[in-house]
Amino acid sequence: MTDARIAVELQEPPSPIGRNSSELPAGVDDAIAVTVASGGDSHLVDVAWKNLTVTSRKMKRPLLNNVTGAITDGFYAIMGPSGSGKSTLLNTLACRLDRGVNVQGELKLNGQDYSNAELKKLSGYVMQDDLLNAHLTVEETLRYTAELRMPRTTTPEERQERVETVMNSVGLTHVRDVIVGSPIKKGISGGERKRLCVAMELLTKPKLLFLDEPTSGLDSVTALSLCRLLRRLAMSRLCTVVTTIHQPQAKIFNLFDQLLLLNRGAIVYQGPAQDALDFFDRSGFPCPLHENPADHFLDVITPNHNDSVESLVAKEESLAKHYQPPPVEHLLDNPRPLVLPRDATPWHMQFRVLLRRSVKEVWRKRSTTLVLLLQTIIIAVLIGTVFLQIGTDQKSVVRRQPVLFFCVINQGMFGALIVINSFPSERMLALRERAAGTYHVSAYFLAKVTAETVSQLPAPIIFACIVYWLVGLQAVAAKFFIFMGFMILCSTAATSLALAVSAIARTTDMSVTILPMALEICRLFGGFFLSPANLPKYFVWLDALSYVKYTYVGISLNELTGLELYCTPPQLNAQGKCPITSGEQTINALGLDYLNMGQCAGILVAYIFICRFIAYLGVRFLKH
């Protein structure tokens, strides 16, 4: 592309809106020019539809009723009152409809039928809600997105160059190192969040950019700034921009090239935005002087409770009489080739990138991990001092089992409560990233659970080091490390159970309600209060599902095997003998000999894998 052509394409058509120098950082227009120059093939694609009807099993009235139209290039606004079908049309074109929705009619991209997978490679989609990772900076968000979504043949240098170019083009360079933040964590502003969402989609050089209510929740100045940015992107022929918008201010309305006006699932008007005034004038509804055209259009097509049925029918008939659907046959019947970019990164690269991202998130949330470690140390010291050096006399027989059970309960609680919010808090973000084809679910799940598991390993290790020696359990190195291993398995099993609950539960409130009940059941059937032999038959299955039981039996066998006990003179029985002289006697008395340590460890490992597989299925298939 020549410099002259770039200059021509970047000239903004005459508009009643002049540029406000404060709306975006300096250099944004130059950055857009660079983006266009480096964008490769600038030929845009078109979408055409004819007799398109969209129905839902939940609603009797069609969401879209026999509509015809096309999108070629420019800046498109899809307007209409609430419930008119704006988002339905946008999501139909973008292949983002929910399950249970039926689509009938012709819908083609460059004259060809297209699939969701093909459209993902050619388009970007910005949701109404700014679903972003609160713990990453602006630059990190864009860099990870580039690594996951740009073609696998792209070099690291090219990715970073693309990130810099796009970040500059949307005016985010000045906040590149600022944390994105959340409602409870200060970060970038609302307008900057929306521009970041746009920037993430621009990284892949889309031919189509869909936006659902991008100005929702923004003040008038920020909304105008964002729409001016989108207009410049459209006029630079970087991509065709299609956005739904409810009731824009006059300055924003004047930025649109094309207008699609919908009401009750039908298109009332489609054509140049500035020609809509003439259309409504011809239909008998002229726009009063100094009134916002967008407000006037919506006032005309939105039913008023004071209007009679006859006036509403007459209004609809007048609008329908003067509206002529655009001719789309030449777009539908003339197939043009679709140049699809190469596939994005393979699975192993996705896992590596997502693991680095997850580790960074964990590090940014390290205060939570530090609190867990502090709790662990405090509880470990308390248990160790309460049962300080229990010894090996007859009294220790009574004290040893409670302290072992307390160890299991402790390691099965804190870690589980920390991860319970893992998936509910990120579910919508993960769904957005998956809908954009960012990664495979398995890569995301494995990276996340790996990072969280590693971050929680120090807690059971520190706990074992403190408790084991303060309590005075057998001073044998092998037994100490076996005890530590069971503490790690117990903590991991509990967090695995919590992950499964969090992945299946619809909300955080539901998960924090279910998990304590599940943990309490595991404690009740943990082998300390009742041995399996004394359980009612109809509760045996609950006993088998308790990770607490396998940990408790495992560390009990580890501690009691080879333990020699003695008696003080007052502890001798009537025959002058010591009642219990070995740990094996305690094992037999408590009925703990139905399992061995290897079986306990193996069952815990299987328990961990099964719970995490259930969690994966929840993340993969439950979208709520």
C-alpha positions as CSV (number, residue, x, y, z in Angstrom):
1,M,0.0,0.0,0.0
2,T,1.4,3.4,-1.0
3,D,1.8,6.3,1.4
4,A,-0.6,8.3,-0.8
5,R,-3.3,5.6,-0.4
6,I,-2.8,5.4,3.3
7,A,-3.2,9.2,3.6
8,V,-6.4,9.1,1.5
9,E,-7.9,6.3,3.5
10,L,-7.2,8.0,6.8
11,Q,-9.0,11.2,6.0
12,E,-12.1,11.3,8.1
13,P,-15.2,12.3,6.0
14,P,-16.7,15.6,6.8
15,S,-18.7,15.4,10.0
16,P,-20.3,18.0,12.2
17,I,-18.1,16.7,15.0
18,G,-14.6,18.1,15.2
19,R,-11.9,16.2,16.9
20,N,-11.4,16.9,20.5
21,S,-7.7,16.8,21.2
22,S,-8.3,15.5,24.7
23,E,-10.3,12.5,23.7
24,L,-7.3,10.2,23.0
25,P,-3.6,10.5,23.6
26,A,-1.6,12.1,20.8
27,G,-0.3,9.8,18.1
28,V,-3.4,7.6,17.9
29,D,-4.2,8.5,14.3
30,D,-0.6,7.9,13.3
31,A,-0.7,4.5,15.0
32,I,-3.8,3.6,13.1
33,A,-2.0,4.5,9.9
34,V,0.9,2.2,10.9
35,T,-1.6,-0.5,11.7
36,V,-3.2,-0.3,8.3
37,A,0.1,-0.2,6.6
38,S,1.2,-3.4,8.4
39,G,-2.1,-5.1,8.1
40,G,-1.4,-7.0,4.9
41,D,-4.4,-7.7,2.8
42,S,-6.9,-4.8,3.4
43,H,-9.8,-6.4,1.3
44,L,-12.7,-6.5,3.7
45,V,-15.4,-9.1,3.7
46,D,-19.2,-8.7,3.5
47,V,-22.1,-10.4,5.3
48,A,-25.5,-10.7,3.6
49,W,-28.7,-12.3,4.8
50,K,-32.1,-12.9,3.2
51,N,-35.4,-13.9,4.8
52,L,-33.6,-14.5,8.0
53,T,-35.8,-15.7,10.9
54,V,-34.5,-16.5,14.4
55,T,-36.7,-18.3,16.9
56,S,-36.3,-19.5,20.5
57,R,-38.0,-22.3,22.2
58,K,-38.5,-20.1,25.2
59,M,-40.4,-17.4,23.3
60,K,-43.5,-17.7,21.0
61,R,-42.7,-14.5,19.0
62,P,-39.7,-14.7,16.6
63,L,-36.6,-12.9,17.8
64,L,-36.0,-11.9,14.2
65,N,-38.8,-12.2,11.6
66,N,-37.9,-12.6,7.9
67,V,-35.3,-9.8,7.7
68,T,-33.0,-9.1,4.8
69,G,-29.9,-7.0,4.7
70,A,-26.1,-6.7,4.2
71,I,-23.0,-5.4,5.8
72,T,-20.2,-4.4,3.5
73,D,-17.7,-1.8,4.9
74,G,-17.8,1.2,7.1
75,F,-19.2,2.0,10.6
76,Y,-22.6,0.3,11.2
77,A,-25.0,1.1,14.0
78,I,-27.7,-1.4,14.9
79,M,-30.4,0.5,16.8
80,G,-33.8,-0.1,18.3
81,P,-35.7,-0.1,21.5
82,S,-35.2,-2.8,24.2
83,G,-36.3,-6.2,22.9
84,S,-36.2,-5.2,19.2
85,G,-33.7,-7.8,18.2
86,K,-30.5,-5.7,18.1
87,S,-28.3,-8.1,20.0
88,T,-30.0,-11.1,18.3
89,L,-29.0,-9.8,14.9
90,L,-25.5,-9.0,16.0
91,N,-25.0,-12.4,17.6
92,T,-26.6,-14.2,14.6
93,L,-24.1,-12.6,12.2
94,A,-21.2,-13.3,14.7
95,C,-22.3,-16.9,15.3
96,R,-22.7,-16.2,19.0
97,L,-26.3,-17.4,19.6
98,D,-27.1,-19.5,22.6
99,R,-28.2,-23.1,22.3
100,G,-31.9,-23.6,21.8
101,V,-32.1,-20.9,19.1
102,N,-33.1,-21.8,15.6
103,V,-32.0,-19.9,12.5
104,Q,-33.7,-20.1,9.2
105,G,-32.9,-18.3,5.9
106,E,-29.8,-17.4,3.9
107,L,-26.7,-16.1,5.7
108,K,-23.5,-15.9,3.8
109,L,-20.0,-14.4,4.2
110,N,-18.5,-13.3,0.9
111,G,-21.3,-15.2,-0.8
112,Q,-20.4,-18.5,1.0
113,D,-21.9,-20.4,3.9
114,Y,-19.7,-20.0,6.9
115,S,-19.1,-21.7,10.2
116,N,-18.3,-20.4,13.6
117,A,-14.7,-21.6,13.3
118,E,-14.2,-19.8,10.1
119,L,-15.7,-16.6,11.4
120,K,-13.6,-16.6,14.5
121,K,-10.5,-16.4,12.3
122,L,-11.9,-13.3,10.4
123,S,-13.7,-11.4,13.1
124,G,-13.5,-10.0,16.6
125,Y,-16.3,-9.6,19.1
126,V,-16.4,-7.2,22.0
127,M,-19.0,-8.1,24.6
128,Q,-21.1,-5.6,26.5
129,D,-19.5,-6.5,29.8
130,D,-15.8,-5.8,30.2
131,L,-14.7,-9.2,31.1
132,L,-11.0,-8.9,31.8
133,N,-8.4,-10.4,34.1
134,A,-8.2,-8.1,37.1
135,H,-4.7,-9.1,38.1
136,L,-2.8,-8.4,34.9
137,T,-1.5,-5.1,33.5
138,V,-2.7,-3.7,30.2
139,E,0.4,-4.7,28.4
140,E,0.4,-8.2,29.9
141,T,-3.3,-8.7,28.9
142,L,-2.5,-7.8,25.3
143,R,0.8,-9.8,25.2
144,Y,-0.9,-13.0,26.5
145,T,-3.7,-12.5,24.0
146,A,-1.3,-12.1,21.2
147,E,0.6,-15.3,22.2
148,L,-2.6,-17.3,22.3
149,R,-4.5,-15.9,19.3
150,M,-2.0,-14.8,16.7
151,P,-0.8,-17.4,14.1
152,R,1.7,-19.9,15.3
153,T,4.2,-18.8,12.7
154,T,4.4,-15.3,14.2
155,T,7.8,-14.6,15.9
156,P,8.0,-13.2,19.5
157,E,9.4,-10.0,18.0
158,E,6.5,-9.7,15.6
159,R,4.0,-10.3,18.4
160,Q,5.5,-7.6,20.6
161,E,5.6,-5.2,17.7
162,R,1.9,-5.9,17.1
163,V,1.1,-5.3,20.8
164,E,2.9,-2.0,20.8
165,T,1.2,-0.9,17.6
166,V,-2.3,-1.8,18.7
167,M,-1.8,-0.4,22.2
168,N,-0.7,2.9,20.7
169,S,-3.6,2.9,18.1
170,V,-6.3,2.7,20.9
171,G,-4.5,5.1,23.2
172,L,-3.4,2.8,26.0
173,T,0.3,3.4,26.0
174,H,0.2,5.7,29.0
175,V,-1.5,2.9,31.2
176,R,0.5,0.0,29.8
177,D,1.9,-0.9,33.3
178,V,-1.3,-0.3,35.2
179,I,-3.3,-3.3,36.7
180,V,-6.6,-3.7,34.9
181,G,-8.4,-4.0,38.3
182,S,-12.0,-4.8,39.3
183,P,-14.8,-3.2,41.1
184,I,-13.0,-3.9,44.4
185,K,-9.5,-3.4,43.1
186,K,-8.5,0.0,41.7
187,G,-7.3,-0.1,38.1
188,I,-7.8,1.5,34.7
189,S,-10.9,3.6,34.0
190,G,-14.1,2.3,32.3
191,G,-13.3,3.9,29.0
192,E,-9.8,2.4,29.1
193,R,-11.3,-1.0,29.9
194,K,-13.5,-0.8,26.8
195,R,-10.6,0.3,24.6
196,L,-8.5,-2.6,26.0
197,C,-11.3,-5.0,24.9
198,V,-11.2,-3.5,21.4
199,A,-7.4,-3.7,21.4
200,M,-7.5,-7.4,22.3
201,E,-9.7,-8.1,19.2
202,L,-7.5,-5.9,16.9
203,L,-4.4,-8.0,17.6
204,T,-5.5,-10.6,15.1
205,K,-6.3,-8.0,12.4
206,P,-10.0,-8.9,12.0
207,K,-11.9,-8.1,8.9
208,L,-15.1,-7.7,11.0
209,L,-15.4,-6.2,14.4
210,F,-18.7,-6.7,16.3
211,L,-19.4,-4.8,19.5
212,D,-22.4,-5.2,21.7
213,E,-23.5,-2.0,23.4
214,P,-19.9,-0.6,23.7
215,T,-21.0,2.7,25.3
216,S,-23.0,1.0,28.0
217,G,-21.9,2.3,31.4
218,L,-19.7,5.0,30.0
219,D,-20.1,8.7,30.5
220,S,-20.9,10.9,27.4
221,V,-17.3,12.1,26.9
222,T,-15.8,8.6,27.2
223,A,-18.5,7.1,24.9
224,L,-17.9,9.8,22.3
225,S,-14.1,9.2,22.5
226,L,-14.6,5.4,22.0
227,C,-16.9,5.9,19.0
228,R,-14.5,8.3,17.4
229,L,-11.8,5.6,17.7
230,L,-14.1,3.0,16.2
231,R,-15.0,5.3,13.3
232,R,-11.3,5.9,12.5
233,L,-10.7,2.2,12.5
234,A,-13.6,1.7,10.1
235,M,-12.7,4.6,7.8
236,S,-9.0,3.4,7.7
237,R,-10.4,0.2,6.1
238,L,-8.7,-1.8,8.9
239,C,-12.0,-3.5,9.5
240,T,-15.7,-3.2,9.2
241,V,-17.2,-2.1,12.5
242,V,-20.7,-3.2,13.5
243,T,-22.1,-2.2,16.8
244,T,-25.4,-2.3,18.7
245,I,-26.3,0.9,20.5
246,H,-29.4,1.8,22.3
247,Q,-29.9,5.6,22.3
248,P,-26.7,7.5,21.2
249,Q,-26.2,11.2,21.7
250,A,-26.3,13.3,18.5
251,K,-22.5,13.6,18.3
252,I,-22.2,9.8,18.4
253,F,-25.0,9.3,15.9
254,N,-23.3,11.6,13.4
255,L,-20.3,9.3,13.4
256,F,-22.1,6.3,11.9
257,D,-22.0,5.6,8.1
258,Q,-24.8,3.1,8.1
259,L,-27.8,2.5,10.2
260,L,-29.9,-0.6,10.8
261,L,-33.1,0.3,12.8
262,L,-35.0,-2.6,14.2
263,N,-38.4,-2.9,16.0
264,R,-40.0,-6.1,17.2
265,G,-37.7,-8.3,15.2
266,A,-38.1,-6.5,11.9
267,I,-35.9,-4.0,10.1
268,V,-37.5,-0.6,9.9
269,Y,-34.7,1.1,8.0
270,Q,-31.3,0.1,6.6
271,G,-29.1,2.5,4.7
272,P,-26.9,5.6,5.2
273,A,-27.4,7.0,8.6
274,Q,-27.8,10.6,7.3
275,D,-30.5,9.5,4.9
276,A,-32.7,8.1,7.7
277,L,-34.0,11.7,8.3
278,D,-35.4,11.8,4.8
279,F,-36.9,8.3,5.2
280,F,-38.8,9.3,8.3
281,D,-39.8,12.6,6.7
282,R,-41.3,10.7,3.7
283,S,-43.0,8.4,6.1
284,G,-44.8,11.3,7.8
285,F,-42.6,11.6,10.8
286,P,-40.2,14.6,10.3
287,C,-37.5,15.2,12.9
288,P,-38.1,18.5,14.8
289,L,-35.4,21.0,14.6
290,H,-32.6,20.7,17.2
291,E,-33.8,17.2,18.2
292,N,-31.4,14.3,18.4
293,P,-32.2,12.1,15.3
294,A,-31.6,8.9,17.2
295,D,-34.0,10.0,19.9
296,H,-36.6,10.9,17.3
297,F,-36.3,7.5,15.5
298,L,-36.8,5.6,18.7
299,D,-39.7,7.8,19.8
300,V,-41.5,7.0,16.5
301,I,-41.0,3.2,16.5
302,T,-41.4,2.7,20.3
303,P,-45.1,2.1,21.3
304,N,-46.4,4.7,23.8
305,H,-49.1,3.7,26.3
306,N,-51.1,6.7,25.1
307,D,-51.2,5.5,21.5
308,S,-54.3,3.7,20.2
309,V,-54.0,0.4,18.4
310,E,-55.1,2.1,15.2
311,S,-52.4,4.7,15.4
312,L,-49.7,2.1,16.0
313,V,-50.9,0.1,13.0
314,A,-51.0,3.2,10.8
315,K,-47.5,4.1,11.9
316,E,-46.1,0.6,11.2
317,E,-47.8,0.5,7.8
318,S,-46.4,3.9,6.8
319,L,-42.9,3.0,7.7
320,A,-43.2,-0.4,6.0
321,K,-44.6,1.3,2.8
322,H,-41.6,3.5,2.4
323,Y,-38.9,1.0,3.4
324,Q,-37.3,-1.0,0.6
325,P,-34.9,-3.8,1.7
326,P,-31.5,-3.4,0.1
327,P,-30.7,-5.7,-2.9
328,V,-28.5,-8.5,-1.6
329,E,-28.7,-11.1,-4.4
330,H,-25.4,-9.9,-6.0
331,L,-23.7,-10.6,-2.6
332,L,-25.4,-13.9,-2.0
333,D,-25.0,-15.4,-5.5
334,N,-21.5,-14.2,-6.1
335,P,-19.0,-16.3,-4.1
336,R,-15.7,-14.7,-3.4
337,P,-12.7,-16.5,-1.8
338,L,-12.2,-16.3,2.0
339,V,-8.5,-15.9,2.9
340,L,-8.4,-17.4,6.3
341,P,-5.4,-16.8,8.6
342,R,-3.4,-19.8,9.8
343,D,-4.3,-21.6,12.9
344,A,-3.3,-20.1,16.2
345,T,-0.9,-21.6,18.7
346,P,-0.9,-25.4,19.3
347,W,-2.0,-27.0,22.6
348,H,1.4,-27.3,24.2
349,M,2.1,-23.6,23.5
350,Q,-1.3,-22.6,24.9
351,F,-0.5,-24.6,28.1
352,R,2.8,-22.8,28.5
353,V,1.3,-19.4,28.0
354,L,-1.6,-20.0,30.2
355,L,0.6,-21.5,32.9
356,R,2.8,-18.4,32.9
357,R,-0.4,-16.3,33.1
358,S,-1.8,-18.3,35.9
359,V,1.5,-18.2,37.9
360,K,1.5,-14.4,37.5
361,E,-2.1,-14.2,38.7
362,V,-1.2,-16.4,41.8
363,W,1.8,-14.1,42.5
364,R,-0.3,-11.0,42.3
365,K,-2.8,-12.6,44.7
366,R,0.1,-13.7,47.0
367,S,-1.5,-12.0,50.0
368,T,-4.1,-14.8,50.0
369,T,-1.3,-17.4,50.0
370,L,0.5,-15.5,52.8
371,V,-2.6,-15.5,54.9
372,L,-2.9,-19.3,54.4
373,L,0.7,-19.8,55.5
374,L,0.1,-17.6,58.5
375,Q,-3.0,-19.6,59.5
376,T,-1.1,-22.8,58.9
377,I,1.8,-21.8,61.2
378,I,-0.6,-20.6,64.0
379,I,-2.7,-23.7,63.9
380,A,0.4,-26.0,63.7
381,V,1.9,-24.3,66.8
382,L,-1.3,-24.5,68.7
383,I,-1.7,-28.2,68.0
384,G,1.9,-28.8,68.7
385,T,1.8,-27.0,72.1
386,V,-1.5,-28.5,73.2
387,F,-0.1,-32.0,72.5
388,L,3.5,-31.1,73.2
389,Q,5.7,-34.2,73.3
390,I,3.0,-36.7,74.0
391,G,5.6,-39.4,74.7
392,T,5.2,-43.2,74.5
393,D,3.5,-44.1,77.8
394,Q,0.0,-45.4,78.2
395,K,-1.5,-41.9,78.2
396,S,-0.1,-41.2,74.8
397,V,-2.3,-43.9,73.3
398,V,-5.4,-41.8,74.1
399,R,-3.8,-38.6,72.9
400,R,-2.1,-39.8,69.7
401,Q,-5.2,-40.5,67.6
402,P,-7.0,-37.1,68.3
403,V,-3.8,-35.2,67.3
404,L,-3.5,-37.2,64.1
405,F,-7.2,-36.6,63.3
406,F,-6.8,-32.8,63.9
407,C,-3.9,-32.7,61.5
408,V,-6.1,-34.2,58.8
409,I,-9.0,-31.9,59.5
410,N,-6.7,-28.8,59.3
411,Q,-5.1,-29.7,56.0
412,G,-8.5,-30.6,54.6
413,M,-10.0,-27.2,55.3
414,F,-8.0,-24.1,54.7
415,G,-6.8,-25.0,51.2
416,A,-10.3,-26.0,50.1
417,L,-11.8,-22.8,51.3
418,I,-9.3,-20.7,49.3
419,V,-9.9,-22.3,45.9
420,I,-13.7,-22.6,46.2
421,N,-14.1,-19.4,44.2
422,S,-11.6,-20.3,41.5
423,F,-13.9,-21.2,38.7
424,P,-17.1,-19.2,39.5
425,S,-15.2,-15.9,39.6
426,E,-13.6,-16.6,36.2
427,R,-16.4,-18.5,34.4
428,M,-17.6,-15.6,32.3
429,L,-14.1,-14.5,31.4
430,A,-13.2,-18.1,30.4
431,L,-16.4,-18.4,28.3
432,R,-15.5,-15.1,26.5
433,E,-12.0,-16.3,25.8
434,R,-13.3,-19.7,24.6
435,A,-15.9,-18.1,22.4
436,A,-13.1,-16.2,20.7
437,G,-11.2,-19.4,20.1
438,T,-8.4,-18.2,22.4
439,Y,-7.5,-21.7,23.7
440,H,-8.6,-25.3,24.4
441,V,-10.4,-25.8,27.6
442,S,-8.1,-28.6,28.6
443,A,-5.0,-26.3,28.3
444,Y,-6.7,-23.6,30.4
445,F,-7.9,-26.1,33.1
446,L,-4.5,-27.9,33.4
447,A,-2.6,-24.6,33.6
448,K,-4.8,-23.2,36.3
449,V,-4.9,-26.2,38.6
450,T,-1.2,-26.7,38.2
451,A,-0.4,-23.1,39.2
452,E,-2.8,-23.2,42.2
453,T,-1.6,-26.6,43.3
454,V,2.1,-25.6,43.3
455,S,1.2,-22.4,45.2
456,Q,-0.5,-24.4,48.0
457,L,2.3,-27.0,48.5
458,P,4.2,-24.9,51.1
459,A,1.3,-25.0,53.6
460,P,1.2,-28.8,54.2
461,I,5.0,-29.0,54.2
462,I,5.4,-26.2,56.8
463,F,2.5,-27.7,58.8
464,A,4.1,-31.2,58.9
465,C,7.5,-29.8,59.9
466,I,6.1,-27.9,62.9
467,V,3.5,-30.4,64.2
468,Y,5.5,-33.6,63.7
469,W,8.4,-32.6,65.9
470,L,6.5,-30.5,68.5
471,V,4.1,-33.4,69.1
472,G,6.9,-35.8,69.4
473,L,5.8,-38.4,66.8
474,Q,8.3,-41.2,66.0
475,A,11.7,-39.6,65.3
476,V,12.4,-41.6,62.2
477,A,13.2,-39.7,59.0
478,A,11.2,-42.1,56.7
479,K,8.1,-41.8,58.9
480,F,8.4,-38.0,58.9
481,F,8.5,-37.8,55.1
482,I,5.6,-40.3,54.8
483,F,3.6,-38.1,57.3
484,M,4.5,-35.0,55.1
485,G,3.4,-36.9,52.0
486,F,0.1,-37.7,53.4
487,M,-0.4,-34.1,54.5
488,I,0.3,-33.0,50.9
489,L,-2.1,-35.6,49.5
490,C,-4.8,-34.6,52.1
491,S,-4.5,-30.9,51.2
492,T,-4.5,-31.7,47.5
493,A,-7.5,-34.0,47.8
494,A,-9.5,-31.4,49.7
495,T,-8.7,-28.7,47.1
496,S,-9.6,-31.1,44.3
497,L,-13.0,-31.6,46.0
498,A,-13.4,-27.9,46.2
499,L,-12.4,-27.4,42.6
500,A,-15.0,-30.0,41.5
501,V,-17.7,-28.2,43.6
502,S,-16.7,-24.7,42.2
503,A,-16.7,-26.0,38.6
504,I,-20.2,-27.5,38.9
505,A,-21.9,-24.8,41.1
506,R,-23.6,-22.0,39.2
507,T,-22.5,-19.2,41.5
508,T,-20.0,-18.5,44.3
509,D,-22.9,-18.4,46.8
510,M,-23.9,-21.9,45.8
511,S,-20.3,-23.3,45.9
512,V,-19.7,-21.9,49.4
513,T,-22.9,-23.5,50.6
514,I,-22.2,-26.9,49.1
515,L,-18.5,-27.2,50.1
516,P,-18.8,-27.0,53.9
517,M,-21.5,-29.7,53.8
518,A,-19.2,-31.9,51.7
519,L,-16.3,-31.3,54.0
520,E,-18.4,-32.1,57.1
521,I,-19.5,-35.4,55.6
522,C,-15.9,-36.3,54.9
523,R,-15.0,-35.5,58.5
524,L,-17.9,-37.4,59.9
525,F,-17.0,-40.5,58.0
526,G,-13.2,-40.0,58.5
527,G,-12.7,-43.2,60.6
528,F,-12.1,-41.4,63.9
529,F,-15.6,-41.3,65.3
530,L,-16.8,-44.6,63.7
531,S,-14.9,-47.4,62.2
532,P,-16.2,-48.8,58.9
533,A,-17.3,-52.0,60.7
534,N,-19.7,-50.1,63.0
535,L,-21.3,-48.1,60.2
536,P,-24.9,-48.8,59.0
537,K,-24.8,-50.5,55.6
538,Y,-26.6,-47.6,53.8
539,F,-23.7,-45.2,54.8
540,V,-20.9,-47.4,53.6
541,W,-20.7,-45.5,50.3
542,L,-20.2,-42.2,52.1
543,D,-17.4,-43.8,54.1
544,A,-15.7,-44.9,50.8
545,L,-15.8,-41.3,49.5
546,S,-14.1,-39.7,52.5
547,Y,-10.6,-38.5,51.7
548,V,-10.3,-37.8,55.5
549,K,-10.6,-41.6,56.2
550,Y,-7.7,-42.6,53.9
551,T,-5.4,-39.9,55.2
552,Y,-6.3,-40.6,58.9
553,V,-5.7,-44.4,58.4
554,G,-2.5,-43.8,56.5
555,I,-0.8,-41.5,59.0
556,S,-2.1,-43.7,61.9
557,L,-0.5,-46.8,60.3
558,N,2.7,-44.8,59.7
559,E,2.9,-43.7,63.3
560,L,1.7,-46.8,65.1
561,T,3.7,-49.4,63.2
562,G,6.9,-50.1,65.1
563,L,5.9,-47.9,68.0
564,E,7.0,-49.2,71.4
565,L,5.0,-48.2,74.4
566,Y,5.9,-48.4,78.1
567,C,4.1,-48.1,81.4
568,T,4.8,-46.1,84.4
569,P,4.2,-48.0,87.7
570,P,0.7,-46.6,88.2
571,Q,-0.2,-47.7,84.7
572,L,0.5,-51.4,85.3
573,N,-2.5,-53.6,85.4
574,A,-3.5,-56.0,88.2
575,Q,-1.1,-58.6,87.0
576,G,1.8,-56.1,86.9
577,K,1.9,-56.0,83.2
578,C,1.7,-53.2,80.7
579,P,-1.7,-53.3,78.9
580,I,-0.4,-51.9,75.6
581,T,3.2,-52.4,74.6
582,S,3.2,-51.7,70.8
583,G,1.4,-49.6,68.2
584,E,0.3,-52.8,66.5
585,Q,-2.0,-53.5,69.4
586,T,-3.6,-50.1,68.9
587,I,-4.0,-50.8,65.2
588,N,-5.9,-54.0,65.9
589,A,-8.0,-52.4,68.7
590,L,-9.1,-49.5,66.5
591,G,-9.7,-51.8,63.5
592,L,-7.3,-49.9,61.2
593,D,-5.8,-53.0,59.7
594,Y,-8.3,-53.2,56.8
595,L,-6.0,-51.0,54.7
596,N,-2.3,-50.5,54.3
597,M,-0.4,-47.2,53.7
598,G,0.2,-48.0,50.0
599,Q,-3.5,-48.5,49.5
600,C,-4.4,-45.3,51.3
601,A,-1.9,-43.3,49.3
602,G,-3.1,-44.8,46.0
603,I,-6.7,-44.2,46.8
604,L,-6.0,-40.5,47.6
605,V,-4.1,-40.1,44.3
606,A,-7.1,-41.6,42.5
607,Y,-9.5,-39.4,44.5
608,I,-7.5,-36.3,43.4
609,F,-7.6,-37.3,39.7
610,I,-11.3,-38.2,39.8
611,C,-12.3,-34.9,41.4
612,R,-10.2,-32.9,39.0
613,F,-11.7,-34.8,36.1
614,I,-15.1,-33.9,37.4
615,A,-14.0,-30.3,37.7
616,Y,-12.8,-30.4,34.1
617,L,-16.1,-31.7,32.9
618,G,-17.8,-28.9,34.7
619,V,-15.6,-26.3,33.2
620,R,-15.9,-27.9,29.7
621,F,-19.6,-28.4,29.5
622,L,-21.4,-26.3,32.1
623,K,-21.8,-22.8,30.9
624,H,-24.6,-21.6,33.2
